[in-house]
Every structure is written in structure tokens, then in C-alpha cells.
Amino acid sequence: MPKKRKRDRKARTRRVPGQAATVAEVEEFLDDGEWDDLDADEDRDIFFEFTQDYPTPADAVQAACAGEEVEWHGRLEGGLMRHRVLGGESPVVEQAVFMDGFLASASCCGWLQAQDTAKAERGILTTLAELHEICRPVLEAEVRTIRADYRAKELHPFAEESAKDALRFPRFGLRVTYPARELTDWEQTRDPATWKMAQCFSSFLGYDEQIPELGRDALIARLQLNGVPAIRCVRCGVPLTSQHPRWNGVWTCPIAEIGTLCEVSSDAYDHDGTYMFTDHEFGHPHQPEHSLLT
């Protein structure tokens, strides 16, 4: 199972749902009752409802081969995870995690900036493959503290169209497939290191401190080396694009809390009764790192 979060109640961080290309981390204060509700949610089996509908892989294969869409997805301290059954002559169970956090934002911006999006897509897939090879030994060792004989599955990067993304930015992730007819239990398809990769993407549990290659500087550099024109702001460090279809020519970030604004003062919404921004409170436009513009 994925690693459980270590909470710091003095610095409470939650995720903003509904981001098309990324998940923004913002500060939100919760009372103790709300934290208890979150704890209860964390302790439940997030796979439970799926297995209620399909108690065994054989049940799911039968439904999939009959034309039913057999799919589960959810979040647990990281990016989106998915289990699904693909029917056909040789049905398989797929376990997948999707790119998230800063890496997703930087990749999205680089993809939008690219003159050749196919080349950028290949670069993002290469980046995911390289990060998997870097992270897998760390995640494997973590699981071995509980299961001494554990070996992490080898994951493969993939991209797929996202019908919900108005930007047409593909959904990228890592996945492993299991021959469905060889399975007797769902636990055979729940590789813990695979789910932990979602947490590596999110930076929510501090894997970026444990694995230097997950740091923001390192991620930007890796994307650039792999042919993805990732650009970020000199002032605030967020990924940027000037090719957003609704903000063409304006440097913006695909995170709702940031967008086109950089360095807005903390008291920007205290208008002293005038409901007007002063020049100081209006903030600044993002400033791209010109050395990255070619």
C-alpha cells in the first residue's frame, strides 16, 4: 500500500481538486474534526468498492469481455491511480499511475511551447522512464523493510488522450500489466512500489528530499535535455507557457492559484474598504528565464 502521510498540523497542506494539467498545493486550515475525517478516509481500503463489484479478477475479465468498462481510479497522497481490465483474446489487468505535481505542470508548459509536440511527447515519456529507473530502487528498498523478498515491478511510460483537457495535453503516466487469466486475487495486481511512484510525482511526502532527481531544478533540466522546452519564472520558479490558447502571448502558469500573476502581496485582498488594487498590490507579470528561450 502507498506510504501514509506524516502530518504537520502547523503547516497543513491540502490539494485543490479539479486541475486539468496539475494539482496545486495550497495552505488550508482545518479544525481537528476535519483532520479526523481525513484520517478515517485514509485508513479505509480505497479499492473496496471496485472489489465489491468484481470480487475476483476472473469476474472483472468476464465483464470486460462482455463489453463492460471495468475501471477503478482514485487518489491516495499522490497522483491519480488506475486499475482497469482490458478484454480481448488475451485480457490483462493494468495498474497505472499518472504524472502529477510540478513535473506535470512543467511538462504541460513545455508541450504547449513546443513547435513539434510529438517530439515533446517523446521527451516526456523518456523523462518518465528515466525517473522510474531512479526511483524504483528507493521504493523497492522501502517496501523490503516489511517484505524482505519484495521486487518492484518494471513500469512502462505511456501517453493517452484526455477528453476532459481543453488544452489537448495528453495524460502521461507509468503502468504495468498482468495477464488476467493467470490471476486468482486482486492483491497480485497491487504492486506497492507502483502506487508509491504517484507519491514521488506529487512531492507530497517529501520524496523530492530523499531523491535529488525529483527536485524542481533537476526536473526542469531533465525535461530540457530530453527535448521538452520547459520554461519557468525567474521570480517565483513556476513553470510557464506563452502559448495557452486563451492567454496567447502572455506568460502564465497552469495552476489556478497562480495563473498570470507573480509575486502578489499577502495583503492583496485587504482593500481597506475601497475594493481597488493599489499598484503595490496588483502584483507583477511572470518573468521567464530568458536563457532557456531559443
Residue pairs with C-beta under 8 A, 6 or more apart in sequence:
1 190
1 192
1 195
2 76
2 77
2 78
2 192
2 195
2 196
2 198
2 199
3 77
3 142
3 196
3 199
3 205
4 42
4 77
5 42
5 77
5 204
5 205
6 205
7 35
9 35
11 27
12 27
12 28
12 29
12 30
12 35
13 25
13 26
13 27
13 28
13 204
14 25
14 26
14 28
14 30
15 23
15 24
15 25
15 26
15 75
15 204
16 23
16 24
16 25
16 26
16 256
16 257
17 23
19 254
19 255
19 256
20 162
20 164
20 165
20 166
20 167
20 169
20 254
21 104
21 105
21 108
21 165
21 167
21 169
21 254
22 100
22 101
22 102
22 104
22 105
22 108
22 254
22 255
23 79
23 100
23 101
23 104
23 202
24 255
24 256
24 257
24 258
25 101
25 203
25 204
26 257
30 38
42 76
42 77
46 74
46 76
47 72
47 74
47 83
47 186
47 190
49 72
50 72
50 83
51 186
54 60
54 63
54 70
54 85
56 183
56 184
56 185
56 186
57 85
57 93
57 180
57 183
57 184
57 185
57 186
57 188
57 189
58 180
58 183
58 184
60 70
60 85
60 93
60 180
61 85
61 87
61 91
61 180
61 181
63 70
63 85
64 70
64 85
64 86
64 87
64 91
65 87
65 88
65 91
67 87
69 84
70 84
70 85
71 82
71 83
71 84
71 85
72 82
72 83
72 84
73 80
73 81
73 82
73 83
74 80
74 81
75 81
75 198
76 195
76 198
77 198
77 199
77 202
77 204
77 205
78 97
78 100
78 195
78 196
78 198
78 199
78 200
78 201
78 202
78 204
78 205
79 97
79 98
79 99
79 100
79 101
79 104
79 173
79 198
79 199
79 201
79 202
80 97
80 98
80 100
80 173
80 198
81 95
81 96
81 97
81 98
81 195
81 198
82 94
82 95
82 96
82 97
82 98
83 93
83 94
83 95
83 96
83 189
84 93
84 94
84 96
85 91
85 92
85 93
85 94
85 180
86 92
86 93
86 94
86 177
90 179
90 181
91 180
91 181
92 177
92 178
92 179
92 180
93 177
93 178
93 180
93 183
93 189
94 175
94 176
94 177
94 178
95 153
95 175
95 176
95 177
95 178
95 189
95 190
95 191
95 194
96 158
96 173
96 174
96 175
96 176
96 194
97 173
97 174
97 175
97 194
97 195
97 197
97 198
97 201
98 171
98 172
98 173
98 198
98 201
99 107
99 124
99 128
99 171
99 172
99 173
99 201
100 198
100 201
100 202
101 201
101 202
101 203
101 204
102 203
102 216
102 219
102 239
103 127
103 131
103 201
103 219
104 172
104 201
105 238
105 239
105 253
105 254
105 255
106 219
106 220
106 223
106 228
106 230
106 232
106 239
107 124
107 127
107 172
107 223
107 228
107 230
108 167
108 169
108 239
108 241
108 254
109 230
109 231
109 232
109 239
109 240
109 241
109 253
109 254
110 120
110 123
110 124
110 223
110 228
110 229
110 230
110 231
110 239
110 241
111 117
111 120
111 121
111 124
111 169
111 170
111 228
112 167
112 169
112 241
112 243
112 244
113 229
113 230
113 231
113 241
113 242
113 243
114 120
114 228
114 229
119 227
120 227
120 228
120 229
121 159
121 170
122 226
122 227
123 223
123 226
123 227
123 228
124 159
124 172
124 223
124 226
124 228
125 157
125 158
125 159
125 172
126 157
126 226
127 219
127 222
127 223
127 226
127 228
128 157
128 172
128 173
128 174
129 156
129 157
130 222
130 226
131 200
131 213
131 214
131 222
132 155
132 157
132 174
132 197
134 211
134 213
135 197
135 200
135 207
135 211
135 213
135 214
136 152
136 154
136 155
136 193
138 207
138 210
138 211
139 152
139 192
139 193
139 196
139 197
139 200
140 150
140 151
140 152
140 193
142 193
142 196
143 150
143 152
143 192
143 193
143 196
144 150
150 192
152 191
152 193
152 194
153 176
153 191
153 193
153 194
154 176
155 174
155 175
155 176
155 194
155 197
156 174
156 175
156 176
157 172
157 173
157 174
158 172
158 173
158 174
158 175
159 170
159 171
159 172
160 170
160 171
161 168
161 170
161 171
162 168
162 169
162 170
162 171
165 171
166 245
167 244
167 245
167 254
174 194
174 197
175 194
176 191
176 194
178 188
178 189
183 189
199 205
199 207
200 207
200 208
200 211
200 214
203 214
207 214
208 214
208 215
208 216
212 218
213 219
213 222
216 232
216 237
220 230
220 232
220 239
223 230
224 230
224 292
229 292
229 294
230 239
230 292
231 239
231 240
231 241
231 288
231 289
231 292
231 293
232 238
232 239
232 240
232 288
232 289
232 292
233 240
233 251
233 253
233 262
233 286
233 287
233 288
233 289
234 287
234 288
234 289
235 262
235 263
235 284
235 286
235 287
236 258
236 262
236 263
236 286
238 253
238 255
238 258
238 262
238 286
239 253
239 254
240 251
240 252
240 253
240 286
240 288
241 251
241 252
241 253
241 254
242 248
242 249
242 250
242 251
242 252
242 288
244 250
244 252
244 254
247 260
250 260
250 285
251 260
251 285
251 286
251 287
251 288
252 259
252 260
252 286
253 259
253 260
253 286
260 285
260 286
261 283
261 284
261 285
261 286
262 283
262 284
262 285
262 286
262 287
263 283
263 284
264 281
264 282
264 283
265 280
265 281
265 283
267 281
268 277
268 281
268 282
268 283
271 277
271 281
